[in-house]
Amino acid sequence: MAAELPAIQRVSGTLQGLTHEARVNARSMPNYGIYRFQIGGQPCVMYAGENFGNVLPFLAEGDRVDAAIHAEPLSQDDPHHLVYALRNHEDERVYVCHRVFRFLHTRIAPVGVGPGQRTPMLKLIGWLLAISWLIFVGIFYTTGSPQGLEELPGLATFIATGMLLVWLIFAVPLLFLDTRWRLGKPTRRQRMLDRIYATLDLGTPFAPTARIEEL
């Protein structure tokens, strides 16, 4: 029996009481921002990563928005509802929450890396591994002994193979899960993302009908 998905509801209105709080230099995760506001009297909270290269939400008081939110408040003491996705009608951008949401609220979170984030992430990992390999080869070449230089091609090949395996450890599971998703066999978190897109009439994660900014 498929695991039950959390209840998601759609709310519409204007942003009221918009605030932003930055959480910087947390030991266990990257920096992130907390956006709090009300939509139609409903208190909401939205998370977004705030590290280099992250997309930052462009929001202003009074913006007309639609949001897909968790139907239940955070707790009895905190009436805020978690925002899964928010469409800003002022510029028609849609913000979908992934990484920070997944870290802070794992049980009710969709996939931690959005479909549009996968290729840039794998490219970044590939470049970092390639640069690390070049630095190692360069240092070994300039400081190694003549005998060590004779062994450098074999050693460089061995390390390059290991780095390729590291990259594949990230790439293969994503490719496998995405393939199953496209074939109609999504995981629970993938089904949640499908529902979030359906709630705001965004098409599908692989064929969105709006400009999606993945947070």
C-alpha positions as CSV (number, residue, x, y, z in Angstrom):
1,M,0.0,0.0,0.0
2,A,1.4,3.4,-1.0
3,A,2.3,5.7,1.8
4,E,-0.2,8.4,2.4
5,L,0.8,11.9,1.3
6,P,0.5,14.9,3.5
7,A,-2.5,17.1,2.9
8,I,-1.7,20.1,0.6
9,Q,-4.0,23.0,0.1
10,R,-4.1,26.0,-2.1
11,V,-4.4,29.6,-0.8
12,S,-4.6,32.8,-2.7
13,G,-4.4,36.5,-1.8
14,T,-1.8,39.2,-1.2
15,L,1.4,38.9,0.9
16,Q,0.9,40.7,4.2
17,G,3.3,41.1,7.1
18,L,6.3,39.9,5.0
19,T,9.5,39.4,7.0
20,H,12.8,37.7,6.3
21,E,15.2,36.1,8.7
22,A,18.7,34.9,7.7
23,R,20.1,31.8,9.3
24,V,23.9,32.1,8.7
25,N,26.8,29.7,9.4
26,A,24.7,26.9,10.7
27,R,27.0,24.0,11.5
28,S,24.8,21.2,10.1
29,M,23.7,22.8,6.9
30,P,24.2,25.7,4.5
31,N,22.9,29.2,5.1
32,Y,19.2,29.7,4.5
33,G,16.4,32.3,4.8
34,I,13.1,32.1,6.5
35,Y,10.2,34.1,4.9
36,R,7.1,34.7,7.0
37,F,3.9,36.2,5.8
38,Q,0.2,35.9,5.7
39,I,-2.0,35.0,2.7
40,G,-5.7,35.7,3.2
41,G,-5.1,35.7,6.9
42,Q,-3.3,32.4,6.8
43,P,0.2,32.6,8.5
44,C,2.8,30.9,6.3
45,V,6.5,30.2,6.4
46,M,8.8,29.5,3.4
47,Y,12.5,28.4,3.4
48,A,15.1,29.2,0.7
49,G,18.8,28.5,0.5
50,E,21.0,31.6,0.6
51,N,24.4,30.4,-0.5
52,F,26.4,31.4,-3.6
53,G,24.4,30.5,-6.7
54,N,21.1,30.0,-5.0
55,V,18.0,31.6,-6.4
56,L,16.5,34.1,-4.0
57,P,12.7,34.8,-3.9
58,F,11.8,38.2,-5.1
59,L,8.8,39.1,-2.9
60,A,7.3,42.3,-1.7
61,E,4.5,43.4,0.6
62,G,1.2,43.3,-1.2
63,D,2.2,41.0,-4.0
64,R,-0.7,38.9,-5.4
65,V,0.2,35.2,-4.9
66,D,-1.1,31.6,-5.0
67,A,0.6,29.1,-2.7
68,A,0.6,25.4,-2.1
69,I,0.9,24.9,1.7
70,H,0.8,22.1,4.2
71,A,-2.7,21.9,5.4
72,E,-1.7,21.5,9.1
73,P,0.1,24.2,11.1
74,L,3.7,23.6,12.3
75,S,2.5,22.9,15.9
76,Q,0.0,23.9,18.5
77,D,2.3,26.7,19.5
78,D,3.2,27.8,15.9
79,P,0.2,28.5,13.6
80,H,2.4,28.9,10.5
81,H,1.8,26.6,7.5
82,L,4.8,25.4,5.5
83,V,4.9,26.6,2.0
84,Y,5.7,24.0,-0.7
85,A,5.4,26.4,-3.6
86,L,4.4,30.0,-4.3
87,R,3.4,31.7,-7.5
88,N,3.9,35.4,-7.6
89,H,1.5,37.0,-10.1
90,E,3.5,40.2,-10.1
91,D,6.2,38.6,-12.3
92,E,4.7,35.1,-12.8
93,R,7.7,33.4,-11.2
94,V,7.0,30.2,-9.2
95,Y,9.2,29.2,-6.3
96,V,9.2,25.5,-5.3
97,C,10.9,24.6,-2.1
98,H,13.3,21.6,-2.1
99,R,16.7,21.4,-0.2
100,V,16.1,23.4,3.0
101,F,12.5,22.1,3.3
102,R,13.8,18.5,3.0
103,F,16.5,19.1,5.6
104,L,14.2,20.7,8.2
105,H,11.0,18.8,7.6
106,T,12.0,15.4,6.1
107,R,8.8,13.5,6.9
108,I,6.5,15.8,4.8
109,A,9.1,17.1,2.3
110,P,9.2,16.4,-1.5
111,V,12.4,15.5,-3.3
112,G,15.4,17.4,-1.9
113,V,16.8,18.2,-5.4
114,G,14.4,19.5,-8.0
115,P,14.5,18.3,-11.6
116,G,16.0,21.5,-12.8
117,Q,18.7,21.4,-10.1
118,R,20.0,18.0,-11.0
119,T,22.1,18.8,-14.1
120,P,23.8,21.9,-12.5
121,M,24.5,19.9,-9.4
122,L,26.1,17.0,-11.3
123,K,28.1,19.5,-13.4
124,L,29.4,21.2,-10.3
125,I,30.5,17.9,-8.7
126,G,32.2,16.9,-12.0
127,W,34.1,20.2,-12.2
128,L,35.2,20.0,-8.5
129,L,36.4,16.5,-9.0
130,A,38.2,17.4,-12.2
131,I,39.9,20.4,-10.6
132,S,41.0,18.3,-7.6
133,W,42.5,15.8,-10.0
134,L,44.4,18.5,-11.9
135,I,45.7,20.0,-8.7
136,F,46.9,16.6,-7.5
137,V,48.7,15.9,-10.8
138,G,50.2,19.3,-11.0
139,I,51.6,19.1,-7.4
140,F,52.9,15.6,-7.9
141,Y,54.5,16.6,-11.3
142,T,56.3,19.6,-9.8
143,T,57.4,18.0,-6.6
144,G,57.8,14.3,-7.3
145,S,61.1,12.5,-7.8
146,P,62.1,11.1,-11.2
147,Q,61.0,7.6,-10.2
148,G,57.7,9.0,-9.0
149,L,57.2,10.8,-12.3
150,E,57.5,7.5,-14.1
151,E,54.6,6.2,-12.0
152,L,52.5,9.4,-12.4
153,P,50.4,8.3,-15.5
154,G,49.3,5.1,-13.8
155,L,48.6,6.9,-10.5
156,A,46.7,9.7,-12.3
157,T,44.6,7.1,-14.2
158,F,43.8,5.3,-10.9
159,I,42.7,8.5,-9.2
160,A,40.7,9.6,-12.2
161,T,38.8,6.3,-12.2
162,G,38.1,6.7,-8.5
163,M,36.7,10.2,-9.0
164,L,34.6,9.0,-11.9
165,L,33.1,6.3,-9.5
166,V,32.4,9.1,-7.0
167,W,30.5,11.1,-9.6
168,L,28.6,8.0,-10.7
169,I,27.5,7.4,-7.1
170,F,25.6,10.7,-7.3
171,A,24.5,10.4,-10.9
172,V,23.2,6.9,-11.2
173,P,20.6,6.9,-8.4
174,L,19.2,10.2,-9.7
175,L,19.0,8.8,-13.3
176,F,17.4,5.6,-12.0
177,L,14.8,7.3,-9.9
178,D,14.0,9.9,-12.6
179,T,13.6,7.1,-15.2
180,R,11.1,5.3,-12.9
181,W,9.3,8.6,-12.3
182,R,8.9,9.2,-16.1
183,L,7.7,5.6,-16.5
184,G,4.9,6.2,-14.0
185,K,6.5,4.6,-10.9
186,P,7.4,7.6,-8.7
187,T,8.6,7.4,-5.1
188,R,6.5,9.0,-2.3
189,R,8.5,12.2,-2.5
190,Q,8.2,12.4,-6.2
191,R,4.4,11.9,-5.9
192,M,4.3,14.8,-3.5
193,L,6.1,17.0,-6.0
194,D,3.5,15.9,-8.7
195,R,0.7,16.9,-6.3
196,I,2.3,20.3,-5.5
197,Y,2.5,21.1,-9.2
198,A,-1.0,20.0,-9.7
199,T,-2.2,22.1,-6.8
200,L,-1.0,25.3,-8.5
201,D,-1.7,24.1,-12.1
202,L,1.9,24.1,-13.0
203,G,1.9,21.1,-15.4
204,T,4.4,18.5,-14.3
205,P,7.9,18.7,-12.8
206,F,9.4,17.6,-16.2
207,A,7.1,19.8,-18.3
208,P,6.2,22.9,-16.3
209,T,3.8,25.4,-17.7
210,A,5.4,28.3,-15.8
211,R,8.8,29.6,-14.9
212,I,10.0,27.5,-12.0
213,E,12.6,28.7,-9.5
214,E,13.8,25.8,-7.4
215,L,14.8,26.8,-3.9
